[in-house]
Amino acid sequence: MLQAILEQKLQQEFEPSYLEVLNESYMHNVPAGSESHFKLVIVSKKFEGLRLIARHRLVNGLLAEELAGSIHALSMHTFTDQEWQEKNNTAPDSPMCLGGGKS
């Protein structure tokens, strides 16, 4: 299961205080059971002092093999502990897909 692989890699690399990997493929025009669209919410001390683009590069580098495969989209929300607290421990909801035959 791809979701479990993502969770394991992220847990090992970033030692997050909070990690959520959501399979949002059901929101898109893909076959049932697909693992192609994911939302990642991760809170880690390893993001301290890094700009958003640097955080995303770290995640992209770690998941390069998976991103080169069946993952079509990865929405990332990367926070430090302080930023996560300032956001009241919440990340934005993902919008429903309007492309690929959906209306």
C-alpha positions in Angstrom: 0.0 0.0 0.0 1.6 3.2 -1.2 0.1 5.3 1.6 1.9 3.2 4.2 5.2 3.5 2.4 4.9 7.3 2.3 4.1 7.3 6.1 7.0 5.1 6.9 9.5 7.1 4.9 8.3 10.5 6.2 8.3 9.2 9.8 11.8 7.9 9.6 13.3 11.0 7.9 11.5 13.8 9.7 10.6 12.3 13.1 7.4 14.5 13.0 5.4 15.5 16.0 2.4 15.2 13.7 2.0 13.3 10.5 -1.1 12.8 8.3 -1.0 11.3 4.9 -4.4 11.3 3.3 -5.3 9.5 0.1 -7.6 12.0 -1.6 -7.8 10.0 -4.9 -11.5 9.5 -4.3 -12.0 13.3 -4.9 -10.7 12.9 -8.5 -11.7 11.2 -11.7 -9.7 8.0 -11.1 -10.7 4.3 -10.6 -11.9 3.3 -7.2 -9.1 2.2 -4.9 -6.5 4.4 -6.7 -3.5 5.8 -4.8 -2.7 8.8 -7.1 -3.6 11.9 -5.1 -2.3 12.6 -1.6 -2.4 15.3 0.9 0.5 15.5 3.4 0.4 17.4 6.7 3.7 17.2 8.5 5.0 19.0 11.6 8.8 18.6 12.2 11.6 20.3 14.0 13.7 19.6 10.8 11.7 22.4 9.1 12.9 25.1 11.5 14.8 27.8 9.8 13.8 26.6 6.3 11.7 28.4 3.8 8.6 26.7 2.4 10.4 25.8 -0.9 13.3 24.2 0.9 10.9 22.1 3.0 9.1 20.9 -0.1 12.4 20.1 -1.8 13.3 17.9 1.1 10.0 16.0 0.9 10.2 15.7 -2.9 13.7 14.4 -2.6 12.7 11.8 -0.1 9.7 10.7 -2.1 11.3 11.0 -5.6 10.8 7.3 -6.4 7.1 7.4 -5.5 6.5 10.7 -7.3 8.1 9.3 -10.4 5.6 6.4 -10.3 1.9 6.3 -9.7 1.5 9.6 -7.7 -0.2 12.2 -9.8 -0.5 14.9 -7.2 1.0 15.6 -3.7 -0.4 18.5 -1.7 2.1 19.4 1.0 1.5 21.3 4.2 4.8 21.5 6.1 5.0 23.2 9.5 7.3 23.7 12.4 5.8 23.0 15.9 5.3 26.8 16.5 3.6 27.3 13.1 1.3 24.3 13.7 0.3 25.8 17.1 -0.4 29.1 15.4 -2.6 27.4 12.9 -4.6 25.8 15.8 -3.3 22.4 14.7 -5.2 22.5 11.4 -4.3 22.4 7.7 -6.6 23.8 5.0 -9.1 21.4 3.4 -8.4 20.3 -0.2 -10.8 21.5 -2.9 -12.8 19.0 -4.9 -11.3 18.3 -8.3 -13.1 20.0 -11.2 -10.9 18.5 -14.0 -10.6 15.2 -15.7 -14.3 14.8 -16.5 -15.7 16.0 -13.1 -18.1 18.9 -13.0 
